[in-house]
Amino acid sequence: MKLLTKKLLQEFKTNGKLPEEEQKFIAHFFNPTGMGDWWAMTYDEDEKLFFGYARITNGEYGYFSLTELEEFRGMFGLAIERDLHFTTTTKQQFQKEYHS
C-alpha cells in the first residue's frame, strides 16, 4: 500500500500553511500486526518527515519518518498501512477520539 499519495501531499501542503492552532490531522498509519499508530498533521517533503502524534506504548507529539514507516516489516512480513477510512480531524476531535 502506498502510504503517501499525490492527494495527501496536496492536503499536507495546504494544512502546513495554516496557523498551527488551525492545523488538522490528515492521515493515520498503523501496524496491522501489533502496536503502533501514527497520526500525521504536516509533512516535509525534503526531509521525508511527518509531524503529528505517535502511540506505540505511550503517545506523544513529534516527528516521524516516512522512510522508517515504509521500511518497517512486522509479523509475517506485513508493512505499516494507511487507514483508508480516516478522515481529516481537528485537534479537538482527535483529543476526544484518539488521544489517550
Stockholm file with secondary structure:
# STOCKHOLM 1.0

chainA/1-100         MKLLTKKLLQEFKTNGKLPEEEQKFIAHFFNPTGMGDWWAMTYDEDEKLFFGYARITNGEYGYFSLTELEEFRGMFGLAIERDLHFTTTTKQQFQKEYHS
#=GR chainA/1-100 SS CCSSCHHHHHHHHHHHTSCGGGCCBCEEEECTTSSCEEEEEEEETTTTEEEEEEESSSEEEEEEEHHHHHHCCCGGGCCCEECTTCCCBCHHHHHHHTCC
#=GC SS_cons         CCSSCHHHHHHHHHHHTSCGGGCCBCEEEECTTSSCEEEEEEEETTTTEEEEEEESSSEEEEEEEHHHHHHCCCGGGCCCEECTTCCCBCHHHHHHHTCC
//
